[in-house]
Amino acid sequence: MGVERPELIKVVSNIPSDYSSPDVPFAYHILYTLAHVFHIRQRGVVSDNEWNGWLRWMKSALERGTIAEIWKSIEVEKWFDPAFQEFINKELAKK
């Protein structure tokens, strides 16, 4: 819903109006998906092969897309747990 109607994001976060494009809500959606995959990997639910596929996708997205820029511009500590933040910052985004 936030991607389709970004003006509704203010319901959960009163963000600046320059975040009203669909890019930021979509980035959050992708980041929450990556966080979920990261956590199910920690619990041993994702196989090595499956994790390697996700890891390639994550690295590619952060290298080639704008999601790394968005990650660096948002208050990640308010939305993502420390373990996932550390993984992104040390392993993928080199923040």
N, C-alpha and C positions, 0 to 999 in steps of 0.2 A: 504494500500500500504506500509506503514511504517513497518508493521509486516512482510510482505512478503519480502520486500527489505529494511532492516534497514539501509543500507548504504546511502539511500536517505534522511534520517532524517536530514542530514547536510544542506539540503536546507532551513529548518526553524530554525534549532538550530545546531550550530557547536559544537556538543558534543564530549567528548573524545571517542577514538576508542573502549574502553572497553564497550561502550553502543551499539556496533554494533550487538549484539545478538538480537533475536526477543523479548526477555523478557521485555526490557524497553519500546519499542514501544507498545507492547501489554498491559503493565501496564498503560501507558498513555491512551490507548483506553478504558480500563476498568474504569479508574479514570474519564475520560470525560463523560462516560455513567453515573457513579454514581453522578457526579456533575449535570448532566441534571436532573436526577431523584430528587435530592435534591432540585433543583430550581423549578421544577414543583410541588413538595410537598409544598414549600413555597407559591406558588400561589394558592394552594388549589385544584389542578387538580387531585392529587393522593389521593385516599380514605385511611382511617386509615388501613383497612385490607391490601390493596396493599402496603402501606408504611411499615407495619410491616413485610411483606414478603421481601421487598427490604432491610430493616434494618437487618434482620437475615442474608441475603445473604452477605451484606457488612461486618458485624461483623465476619462472618465465613471466608470470603476471607482474611480479615486483620489479623485474628488470625492464620489461617492455611497455608496461601500462603506466597509468598515472596513479595507481593505487599506493605506490611507495610514497609519492608526494602527499597524498591525502593522509596516509598513516602518520607522516611526520608533522602534519598540521593539526591533527585532532588531539584531544585530551584522552589518550589511550588508557591512562590509569583510571579513568572514570567508567570505562566501558569494557575493558578486558583485564583478565587476571594476570598477575605478575609472571607466571610461568610462560604464558603465551606471548606476552610482551617481550620477555627475554629471548624467546625462540625467534621471533620476528626480527628483533633488533640485532641479535648476535649472529644468527644463521642466515637470514634472508635479506633484510634491508640495510644492515650495517649502519644503523642510526647513530 
